[in-house]
Amino acid sequence: MADHDAAVDNLYHLDKEPEPRRIEELELTAFSLNSFLKFLVSFAIGAFFFVVPITVDGRQTVAFDVVVSYIRTEFTSAVAVYVLVIIWVGAVFTTLALYNKRSA
């Protein structure tokens, strides 16, 4: 790996440590009710979907499990194809990234 450009190594490094600043010197954005409501709704959906227990067919589970179980039982062949495509795409992108890194 000695043949690659040294500038590539510094791509994700800071040149120097940032200077400490007082809280009064920070640039803050004004409160936005719209942004807060988006966050609140997203948080509530996520909490319900992943954390809040629900009873389905006499057993305690979360909504995410219900959705995943439905997809796995109703679309069995599609799930297999989807997983295969995701594995292949990951392999291709990893290979391209390594090739690109070596040629840079």
TANORJO-V354290 format. One line per field, one symbol per residue. ss: DSSP state (H for helix, E for strand, C for the rest). psi: psi as a letter, one per 20 degrees, with the letter a starting at -180 (. if undefined). Layout:
BEGIN
ss->???
psi->???
END
This chain:
BEGIN
ss->CCCCCHHHHHHHCCCCCCCCCCHHHCCCCCCCHHHHHHHHHHHHHHHHHHCCEEEECCEEEEHHHHHHHHHHHHCHHHHHHHHHHHHHHHHHHHHHHHHHHHHC
psi->jiirphhhhjhjqqhrpqpqqqhhiqoqqqpohggghggggggggggghigpqqppkjqpaqhghgggggghhhlghhgggggggggggggghgggggghhhi.
END
